[in-house]
Amino acid sequence: MNINNKMLRVICENVFNIVKNNDDRVHKADFIEKLEKKGILRDDPRIFEFINSIQKHHGTVDKEIFIDCISKNISIIEKAFSNEFIIRDFEEFTEDIKKIYDSCLNENGGDIATYIPQLAKQNPEHFGVSICTINGQRTHFGNTDVNFCVQSCMKPITYSLALEEHGKDKVHNHVGREPSGSSFNALKLNDKGRPHNPLINSGAIMTCSLIKPREEAANRFDYVLNMWKKLAGNKSMGYSNSVYLSERMTADRNFALAYFMNENKAFPDKTNIVEVLEFYFQCCSLTLDTDMMSIVAATLANGGVCPLTGERVLKAETVKNVLSMMYSCGMYDYSGEFAFKIGLPAKSGVAGGIFIVIPNVMGVCSFSPRLDNFGNSQRGVLFFTNLTNKFNFHLFDNLENNNKKDPRKIKNKNEITTEQVIKFSSVGDLSALKRISIHESDFRKGDYDNRTPLHLAASNGHLNVVKYLIEECDILNVNPIDRWNGTPYSDAIREEHGGVAEYLKSVGGSEAKLLKSSIKSDTLP
């Protein structure tokens, strides 16, 4: 085993020593349970290889088998047991959330929405809450596997897609960004003849008209579906055709809004009103559960990067604009009161869903179909009220002089060190590197031996990491030289990683002696 793999072994042994039994073995089920108490659930794609490996074994496993299994996803597992996530003690946090959830169970006020006939068939007793942090820590309570229609919860997402495609200036030529002061479906426009904001019906119809307007209807819908999937960590959305048909048959007000906007020349040129309305109804009829919606919310909390995949789905600027609109306009006519009391960006839907975003911390989704007089889930509003009464999550809570509980581990942005980048490159943890990249870490620096992340990835044969460092992280020098006169290319040759060496050579990789020879020859008269 070479020196770089020794680093991986030391990390794995540290985890083993934390979780081993008295007989120096690890019980498979107990370890997975401990991991879940840290917030890393068994369906997390970041531990997919570990779960596949450990499932081949029964009962307890010895040290070598355990190390072999966890080495495939060691970065996320090590972080879990080193308490490096945003929520320091996730088990204690989960217990507190359970108490808040239980305190809302006896709230039976409100009525199910009936103006869309299919929604009237929901079970009024359903109540679920899911949480996902920016590190992908997740927990669930109640009916979290029940699918519900997104309805108006889709509005921030369609707004974000319009922003991604056109930018805020063009989008806000067609829709305002002020609270309307009227009902979400009021037949009313601002003084420029535009919808007041993207989170009321007229505004959402308008943003739908801006999404892939020249594409066929099927392609537009597939695009939206795919973007929801990315936001939700590659979990697949559902679709309720019966809700779509039910909504379409009771859409007189939405048709009136669309033609009123058309009369005021609010739509982009050549907009087909009926096609846009059909698209809007389809977007409202997508279905998901609270788990998926909490991941979507966590992606927004994480500045547009999905915590479970490390993929940037939305630009940070887009997320900033979306959260600003959610904060001021997301809860129908209760938006101002919600912002004052709870102080978080939120969006509700008449099917009973509410999702909130705690920027740089987590996303939370509740589902309970009984609605209050404003059209928001009664239990949901109570849950979020109790949440910010317990924790200092209100955007304007003072973090130091506050009698509320703070479960967060506050990190300095400079806390991501060169050593960590090198470690992740050495063990081949590409998803960890992608998550680090949002903090603008320097992927070019070396350690005390001048060995860079590229050296470590090449010497350990991690082709995917090598490609990522060169192609995505703007590493212009593919031939950094360590104190032993080695380059990433020479490391790959020495360790017999042919694929890595071939790739490095294709992008200009070379041995140090050849580089020096080339420099000398270039200087000859």
C-alpha positions in Angstrom: 0.0 0.0 0.0 1.5 3.4 -1.0 1.7 6.4 1.3 -1.4 8.0 -0.2 -3.6 5.0 0.5 -2.3 5.0 4.0 -4.2 8.3 4.5 -7.4 6.6 3.4 -6.8 3.7 5.8 -6.1 6.0 8.8 -9.4 7.8 8.2 -11.3 4.5 7.9 -9.7 3.1 11.0 -10.7 6.2 13.0 -14.3 5.6 12.0 -14.0 1.9 12.9 -12.6 2.7 16.4 -15.6 5.0 17.0 -18.3 2.4 16.1 -16.7 -1.0 16.8 -18.1 -3.4 19.4 -16.1 -4.9 22.3 -15.2 -7.9 20.1 -13.6 -5.5 17.5 -16.4 -6.1 15.0 -19.1 -3.8 13.7 -22.8 -4.8 13.5 -24.1 -3.9 10.1 -27.6 -2.9 11.2 -26.4 -1.0 14.2 -23.9 1.0 12.1 -26.5 2.0 9.5 -28.8 3.0 12.4 -26.1 5.2 13.9 -25.5 6.8 10.5 -29.2 7.6 10.2 -29.2 9.2 13.6 -26.5 11.5 12.2 -29.0 12.3 9.4 -27.5 10.2 6.6 -30.3 8.0 5.5 -29.7 4.7 3.7 -31.2 6.0 0.4 -28.7 8.8 0.3 -26.9 8.6 -3.1 -23.6 9.7 -1.4 -23.4 6.3 0.4 -24.8 4.2 -2.4 -21.5 2.2 -2.9 -21.2 1.6 0.9 -24.8 0.3 1.2 -24.3 -2.0 -1.8 -21.1 -3.4 -0.3 -22.3 -3.9 3.2 -25.5 -5.6 2.1 -23.4 -8.5 0.9 -22.6 -9.3 4.5 -24.8 -10.5 7.4 -24.7 -9.7 11.1 -21.3 -8.4 12.1 -18.2 -7.7 10.0 -14.6 -7.6 10.9 -12.3 -4.6 10.6 -11.0 -5.3 7.1 -14.4 -5.9 5.6 -15.8 -2.8 7.3 -12.9 -0.6 6.1 -13.3 -2.0 2.6 -17.0 -1.1 2.6 -16.8 2.4 4.0 -13.7 3.4 2.0 -16.0 3.8 -1.0 -17.8 6.7 0.6 -15.5 7.6 3.4 -15.7 11.4 3.2 -19.4 11.7 4.0 -19.2 8.9 6.6 -16.2 10.5 8.3 -18.0 13.9 8.4 -21.0 12.3 10.0 -19.0 10.8 12.9 -16.8 13.9 13.3 -19.9 16.1 13.8 -18.8 18.4 10.9 -22.3 19.0 9.5 -24.3 22.2 10.0 -26.5 20.6 12.7 -23.9 19.6 15.3 -26.1 17.1 17.3 -28.6 15.9 14.8 -30.0 13.3 17.2 -30.9 15.9 19.8 -32.2 18.2 17.0 -34.4 15.4 15.8 -35.8 14.8 19.2 -36.7 18.5 19.5 -38.4 18.5 16.1 -40.4 15.4 17.1 -41.8 17.3 20.1 -42.8 20.2 17.9 -44.4 17.8 15.5 -46.3 16.1 18.3 -47.5 19.5 19.7 -49.3 20.1 16.4 -51.2 16.8 16.2 -54.2 18.1 18.1 -54.7 21.1 15.8 -57.8 20.0 13.8 -59.0 23.4 12.6 -59.4 24.4 9.0 -61.0 22.8 5.9 -59.8 21.0 2.8 -59.8 22.9 -0.4 -62.9 22.0 -2.5 -62.8 24.4 -5.4 -60.6 21.9 -7.2 -62.8 18.8 -6.8 -60.0 16.2 -6.8 -58.3 17.9 -3.8 -61.5 17.5 -1.8 -60.8 13.7 -1.7 -57.6 14.1 0.4 -57.4 12.5 3.8 -57.7 15.4 6.3 -55.8 13.5 9.0 -52.5 13.3 7.0 -49.7 15.3 8.5 -46.0 14.9 7.6 -42.8 16.9 8.1 -39.5 16.4 6.5 -36.2 18.2 6.9 -33.0 18.3 4.8 -30.0 20.3 5.7 -27.4 21.8 3.3 -25.2 18.9 4.2 -27.9 16.4 3.3 -28.9 15.5 6.9 -32.5 14.3 6.7 -35.3 13.3 9.0 -39.0 12.6 8.7 -42.1 12.6 10.9 -45.6 11.3 10.1 -47.1 10.8 6.7 -44.0 11.7 4.7 -44.5 9.1 2.1 -47.9 10.4 1.0 -47.8 12.2 -2.4 -49.5 15.5 -2.7 -49.9 18.0 -5.6 -47.5 20.9 -5.5 -50.2 23.4 -6.6 -48.8 26.9 -5.8 -45.6 25.4 -4.3 -44.6 25.2 -8.0 -44.5 29.0 -8.4 -41.1 29.7 -7.0 -39.7 26.9 -9.2 -41.3 28.2 -12.5 -40.1 31.6 -11.5 -36.5 30.3 -11.0 -36.6 28.6 -14.4 -37.7 31.7 -16.1 -34.9 33.6 -14.4 -32.4 31.0 -15.5 -33.5 31.2 -19.1 -33.9 35.0 -19.5 -32.4 36.9 -16.5 -34.3 39.1 -14.1 -34.5 42.2 -16.3 -36.5 40.4 -19.1 -38.6 38.4 -16.6 -39.6 41.5 -14.7 -40.6 43.3 -17.9 -43.5 40.9 -17.8 -44.2 40.5 -14.0 -43.7 42.8 -11.0 -42.1 42.0 -7.7 -44.4 43.6 -5.1 -47.0 42.0 -2.9 -50.4 42.5 -4.5 -52.4 43.3 -1.4 -55.2 41.2 -2.9 -56.3 37.6 -3.1 -53.9 35.2 -5.0 -56.4 34.9 -7.9 -57.7 38.5 -7.9 -58.5 39.9 -11.3 -56.1 42.7 -10.8 -52.8 44.0 -12.4 -50.3 46.6 -11.3 -50.2 50.1 -12.7 -48.1 48.9 -15.6 -50.7 46.2 -16.6 -48.5 43.4 -15.3 -49.0 40.8 -12.6 -47.9 42.1 -9.2 -45.4 39.2 -8.5 -44.5 35.7 -9.7 -46.1 33.9 -6.7 -49.8 34.7 -7.4 -51.8 33.0 -10.2 -51.4 35.7 -12.8 -47.7 35.9 -12.2 -47.1 32.2 -12.3 -49.1 32.0 -15.6 -46.8 34.7 -16.9 -43.6 32.9 -15.8 -44.9 29.7 -17.4 -45.2 31.6 -20.7 -41.4 32.4 -20.5 -40.2 28.8 -20.0 -39.0 27.3 -23.3 -41.7 29.1 -25.3 -40.6 27.9 -28.7 -40.5 24.2 -27.6 -43.2 21.7 -28.2 -45.6 21.3 -25.3 -44.2 17.8 -24.4 -40.6 19.1 -24.4 -41.5 22.0 -22.1 -43.2 19.7 -19.6 -40.3 17.2 -19.7 -37.8 20.1 -19.1 -39.7 21.3 -16.0 -40.0 17.7 -14.8 -36.3 17.1 -15.2 -35.4 20.4 -13.3 -37.6 19.4 -10.4 -35.9 16.0 -10.4 -32.4 17.7 -10.2 -33.6 20.0 -7.4 -34.9 16.9 -5.5 -31.6 14.9 -5.7 -32.7 12.9 -8.7 -35.9 11.6 -7.0 -38.6 11.3 -9.6 -41.7 13.4 -9.5 -45.2 12.1 -9.9 -48.1 13.6 -11.9 -51.9 13.5 -11.2 -53.8 13.6 -14.4 -57.1 13.6 -12.5 -56.1 16.8 -10.6 -55.0 18.4 -14.0 -58.4 17.6 -15.5 -60.2 18.7 -12.4 -58.3 22.0 -12.3 -58.8 22.6 -16.0 -62.5 22.1 -15.7 -62.7 24.7 -12.9 -60.3 27.3 -14.4 -62.6 30.2 -15.3 -60.7 32.7 -13.1 -57.3 31.6 -14.5 -58.6 31.9 -18.1 -60.0 35.4 -17.2 -56.6 36.4 -15.7 -54.8 35.2 -18.8 -57.0 37.1 -21.2 -56.9 40.2 -19.0 -53.1 40.1 -19.2 -53.3 39.5 -22.9 -55.5 42.6 -23.3 -52.9 44.6 -21.5 -50.2 43.2 -23.8 -48.3 41.7 -20.8 -47.3 38.4 -22.5 -44.2 38.0 -24.7 -44.9 38.2 -28.5 -46.6 35.2 -30.1 -47.7 33.7 -26.8 -50.5 31.0 -27.2 -52.7 31.7 -24.3 -54.4 28.3 -24.2 -51.1 26.4 -24.4 -49.7 28.5 -21.6 -52.7 27.8 -19.4 -52.5 24.0 -20.1 -48.8 24.1 -19.2 -49.6 26.0 -16.0 -52.2 23.4 -15.0 -49.8 20.6 -15.7 -47.1 22.2 -13.5 -49.6 22.6 -10.7 -50.5 18.9 -11.0 -47.0 17.5 -10.3 -46.9 15.4 -7.2 -44.2 14.6 -4.6 -43.9 13.8 -0.9 -42.5 15.9 1.9 -39.1 14.2 1.7 -38.6 15.3 -1.9 -39.9 18.8 -1.3 -37.5 19.3 1.7 -34.6 18.4 -0.6 -35.8 21.0 -3.1 -36.0 23.5 -0.3 -32.5 22.5 0.9 -31.1 23.0 -2.6 -32.4 26.6 -2.4 -31.0 26.9 1.1 -27.6 25.8 -0.4 -27.5 28.5 -3.0 -28.8 26.3 -5.8 -26.5 23.3 -5.2 -28.3 20.0 -4.4 -26.9 18.7 -1.1 -27.3 15.0 -2.1 -25.7 15.2 -5.6 -23.4 18.2 -5.4 -24.8 19.4 -8.7 -25.4 23.1 -9.2 -29.0 23.2 -10.4 -29.7 27.0 -10.2 -27.4 30.0 -10.1 -26.8 31.7 -6.8 -28.3 34.9 -8.1 -31.4 33.1 -9.2 -31.9 31.7 -5.7 -31.4 35.1 -4.1 -34.2 36.5 -6.2 -36.5 33.6 -5.6 -36.0 33.6 -1.8 -36.7 37.4 -1.8 -40.0 36.9 -3.5 -40.9 33.9 -1.2 -40.2 36.0 1.8 -42.5 38.9 0.8 -45.2 37.1 -1.2 -45.1 33.3 -0.5 -48.0 32.8 1.9 -51.0 34.4 0.1 -52.6 37.2 2.2 -50.8 35.9 5.3 -47.3 36.7 3.8 -46.7 39.8 5.8 -47.7 38.2 9.1 -45.7 35.1 8.3 -42.6 37.2 7.5 -43.0 39.1 10.8 -43.6 36.1 13.1 -41.7 33.3 11.4 -39.2 35.3 9.4 -38.3 32.8 6.7 -38.9 32.5 2.9 -41.8 30.2 2.4 -44.4 29.0 -0.1 -47.7 27.2 0.4 -50.1 25.4 -1.8 -53.8 24.6 -1.5 -53.2 20.9 -1.4 -51.7 21.4 2.1 -48.0 21.7 1.4 -45.7 24.4 2.8 -42.0 24.5 2.3 -39.6 27.0 4.0 -36.0 27.8 3.4 -33.5 28.6 6.1 -30.7 30.1 4.0 -27.3 28.3 4.5 -28.9 25.9 7.0 -31.8 23.7 5.7 -35.1 23.2 3.9 -38.3 22.0 5.6 -41.6 20.8 4.2 -44.9 20.1 6.0 -48.0 18.6 4.5 -51.5 18.7 6.1 -54.6 19.3 3.9 -56.7 21.4 6.3 -56.4 25.0 5.3 -56.9 28.2 7.3 -58.8 31.3 6.1 -55.8 32.4 4.0 -55.5 29.1 2.1 -52.4 27.9 4.1 -52.1 24.6 5.9 -53.3 25.2 9.5 -51.0 22.6 11.0 -48.2 23.7 8.8 -48.3 27.3 9.9 -48.5 26.2 13.6 -45.5 23.9 13.1 -43.3 26.6 11.6 -44.5 29.1 14.3 -43.4 26.6 17.0 -40.1 25.9 15.1 -39.0 29.5 15.1 -40.2 29.9 18.7 -37.8 27.1 19.7 -34.8 27.8 17.4 -33.3 31.1 16.4 -34.0 30.5 12.7 -35.9 33.8 12.1 -33.8 35.7 9.7 -33.5 38.6 12.1 -32.9 36.7 15.3 -29.7 37.8 17.0 -27.5 34.7 17.1 -25.5 35.7 20.2 -28.0 37.4 22.5 -31.0 35.2 22.1 -32.7 32.8 24.5 -33.7 30.5 21.7 -31.8 27.3 20.9 -29.1 27.3 18.1 -28.4 23.8 16.7 -26.0 25.1 14.1 -22.3 24.6 13.7 -21.2 28.0 12.5 -18.4 27.6 10.0 -15.9 30.1 8.7 -15.8 30.1 4.9 -12.1 29.7 5.1 -12.5 26.5 7.1 -12.2 24.4 4.0 -8.5 23.8 3.9 -6.0 22.7 1.3 -5.5 19.6 3.4 -9.2 18.6 3.1 -9.1 19.2 -0.7 -6.0 17.0 -1.0 -7.6 14.3 1.2 -10.8 14.2 -0.9 -8.7 14.0 -4.1 -6.6 11.2 -2.6 -9.6 9.0 -1.7 -11.5 9.9 -5.0 -14.5 11.5 -3.4 -15.7 13.6 -6.3 -19.0 14.5 -4.7 -17.2 16.0 -1.7 -15.0 18.0 -4.0 -18.0 19.4 -5.9 -19.6 20.5 -2.6 -16.4 22.2 -1.6 -16.2 24.1 -4.9 -19.1 26.3 -4.0 -16.9 27.8 -1.3 -14.3 28.8 -3.9 -11.5 26.7 -2.5 -8.2 26.8 -4.2 -7.6 23.5 -5.9 -4.2 24.4 -7.1 -2.3 24.6 -3.8 0.0 21.8 -2.6 1.0 20.5 0.8 4.4 20.8 2.5 5.8 18.5 -0.2 4.2 20.6 -2.9 1.9 17.7 -3.7 -1.3 19.1 -5.2 -4.8 17.6 -5.3 -4.0 16.7 -9.0 -0.9 14.7 -7.8 -3.0 12.7 -5.3 -5.8 12.0 -7.6 -3.5 10.8 -10.4 -1.3 8.7 -8.1 -4.4 6.9 -6.8 -5.9 6.3 -10.2 -9.1 8.5 -9.8 -9.7 9.5 -13.4 -13.0 11.2 -12.7 -11.4 13.4 -10.1 -8.4 14.2 -12.4 -10.9 15.2 -15.1 -12.9 17.3 -12.7 -9.9 19.2 -11.4 -8.7 20.0 -14.9 -11.9 20.6 -16.7 -14.1 22.2 -14.0 -11.7 23.9 -11.6 -9.7 25.9 -14.1 -6.4 24.2 -13.3 -4.2 25.6 -16.1 -1.0 23.9 -15.0 -1.4 20.2 -15.5 2.3 19.6 -14.6 2.8 20.9 -11.1 6.1 19.6 -9.7 6.4 18.2 -6.1 9.6 18.2 -4.1 10.6 14.8 -5.5 10.5 16.3 -9.0 7.3 14.4 -9.8 4.3 15.5 -11.8 0.7 14.1 -11.8 1.6 12.4 -15.1 4.7 10.7 -13.7 2.8 9.6 -10.6 0.2 8.0 -12.8 2.9 6.2 -14.8 4.7 5.0 -11.7 1.5 3.6 -10.1 0.5 2.0 -13.4 -2.8 3.9 -13.9 -2.8 3.8 -17.7 -6.1 5.5 -18.2 -5.1 8.5 -16.0 -1.7 8.8 -17.7 -3.3 8.7 -21.2 -5.8 11.4 -20.3 -3.1 13.6 -18.7 -0.9 13.2 -21.7 -3.8 14.3 -24.0 -4.1 17.6 -22.1 -0.3 18.3 -22.0 0.8 16.1 -19.1 4.5 15.2 -19.0 7.3 14.2 -16.8 9.4 16.9 -15.1 12.6 16.0 -16.9 10.8 16.4 -20.2 9.4 19.7 -19.2 12.9 21.0 -18.2 14.3 19.6 -21.5 11.6 21.5 -23.4 12.3 24.7 -21.5 16.0 24.4 -22.3 15.4 23.7 -26.0 13.1 26.7 -26.2 15.8 29.0 -24.9 18.5 27.8 -27.4 19.4 30.4 -30.0 
